[in-house]
Amino acid sequence: MKKFLPVRREVVPFVIVTAALFGLVAATVMSWVCLLSGAIVIGYFLYFFRDPERVPPGEEDVVVAGADGVVASIRHIQEDTYLNAFCIRISIFLSLFDVHVNRAPIAGNASFLGYFPGKRLFTFQEKSSEVNQHNKLLIAGKRTRCLVCQIVGPVCRRVVYWLPHDCTVPVAAGDRIGMMKFGSRLDVYLPARDVETVVKPGDRVRAGETVVARLKAHAAGDKADAWSLVGRTK
């Protein structure tokens, strides 16, 4: 028998508030339409907060998608704050119907860099990467480094990083690292000298499973620099 998809416990407050509001209105006006509407809204919340299992590829030289959605853009950009490198930025746009659990694109030591306030532009706009509110985290792997930005939009109310904020922790590629609630964007920065992309704008990807880039054969990843960089960000 097929099992129901697991659902994140973060859905509980949304279900309780929705049930209370629609139940109160239905009791006041005696309308079955209110009860039906409430059931539909609760059903959507359960669907939105779904957290299906994912099986990462067994290859060690790949970078997997950090979010479900559509590849919005792939750009070459200089990142001088954390990676100090000319990077490939892969941007994934999440609709209100995508799984919103985020996963680590590579294995390594994950470090939370902070929450950065900003605007709430629509995340399909290119400049939202630079000006919108977002979380930043760094994953320092053995062969390369990865900067991940969880970006909010006008509908998204919150981005969450689930791992400890005050220390570095080891993660495997595809591990759950956080969640973005109600439509948003995930940007992944990778040193261009280390990787080659295998996706293109418009491709649909699945977090933890879809390969978005491959490490080049020479990518020994500045291992010492990667680990020391994590230390300098704390």
C-alpha positions, 0 to 999 in steps of 0.5 A: 500500500502506498504511504502518504507523503510525510508532512513537516510539523511546521504545518500544525499552527496553520492547520489549527488557525485555519480550522478555528477561523473557518469553524467559527465562521461556519458556526456563526452563519451555519454554512457548509460552504465555509466548512468546505473552504476550510477543508480545502485550505487545510488540504493545501497547507498539508500539500505545501508542507509535504516533505518527500524522501529523496535519494541523492545520486551516488556520484561524489563529483556532482552538485545537486539542486538545493530546491524543487522548482524551475531553473530561472537563470544561470549567471557568471558573477564575481562573489567577493564576500565569502567565496572570493571567486568568479562564480556560477550562480544557479537560481531556482524559482519555487512556485506555490505548488513546489516542495519547499524543503531545501537540501544541501547541494554538496557534502561538507561543513555547513555554516550559517552566515546570517539573515540579511534584511531587504526588499520583497521583490518578486523572486523571478526578477533578476535583481531580487538576488541582490536586494531581497531579504535572505539567509546565507549559508556556506558549505565547505566541501573537500573539492569545492565550496558552495554559497547558498542564499534562501531568498524571500519574495512578496508572498514568502513570509519566512526562510528557515535554516534548521541546522545550528546557527552558532557552529559548523556542522557536517552535511551530506549532499541532499541533507535537509537544511531548511525551508522557504515558506510560500514561494521563493528563490534559491541561489547557489554560487559555485566557483566557476573554476571548479564546476560545469553546469549540466542544466539550463534555464527552464529546466525543472529540478528536484532538491537532493536528486537532480544534478545541476553541475559536475566538478571538474577533474582538477577541482581539488577545491582549495581544501585548506582555504575552504575550511579556513574560510568557514572559520573567518565567517564566524 
